[in-house]
Amino acid sequence: VRIMVTMPGEAAHDYGLVHGLLQQGMDCMRVNCAHDDAGAWARMIEHLRRAEQALGRPCRAVMDLAGPKLRTGP
C-alpha cells in the first residue's frame, strides 16, 4: 500500500509543500502530465529528491501521461 499524492502546479515552485507532504507520509508522488510542462515536472521531482535527502525517506515518482481526449457532441 502506498500513499499517493497528486502534485498541484504550485509544487514546482514551493519546496516546502513537497517537503511537508513527504514528512506527513507521502510515499508516492503523482505528476499529472495533462497539466503544466516538462520544466515544472522536473522541478517537482527535484523538490522531491531534495526532500528525500533532508528527511531520509524514499518516495516514488509516477508520471501520469495524458491520454487522448475523446469528446462527443459540439
N, C-alpha and C positions, 0 to 999 in steps of 0.2 A: 504494500500500500504506500502511495506517495501523496504528499500534499502539494498539488499543482496550483500555481497561481499565474493567471494571465496578466502580463505586464501592460499597464497603461502607457500611453505615449510619454508621460512625464518621467517614466523610469529611465529614459535616455538622458535626461538632464538632472536627475535627482538621485545621487548615490545613496543618500540617507534612506530613501524609500526602499531600495533594493536591500540594503543592509538590514533595515528593520524587519522586512519580511523574512529574510533568511534567519535572523535572530529569533523570530517568533515561530519557526518550524517549517518554513517552506523548504521542500527538498526537490522540487521540480519547477523550473521557470518555463512558462509557455510564452513564446513570442508569436503573436498573430501577424503573419506576413501579409494579411489583407490590408493592414494599416501601416502607416509610417513608411520608412525607406531603409535601404541597406545600412546607411550610416547610423541611423537611430538604433537598428537592431544590434549593430556591432557595439555601440556604446552601452546598451542594456547588458550585453554579455560581459563587456569589460567591467562594468559595475558589479556584476555577479561574481566574477573571478576575484576581484579586489575584496569583496565582502567574504568570500570563501577563505581567503588568506587571513583576513583580520579575525575571523571567528573560528577558524579551524574546522569548518563544517563543509562537507561536499554538497553539491547541488547539480542536478542535471539541467541542461537547457534543451528545450524542444522547440523546433521551428515548425509552426503550423502553416503550411503553404496554402495560399488561396486557390480554390478550385474554380471551375467555370461558373459563371453567374447566369443561370437559365432564368429567363423571365417569361411570363405568359401575359398576354394582354398588351394594350397600348402602353 
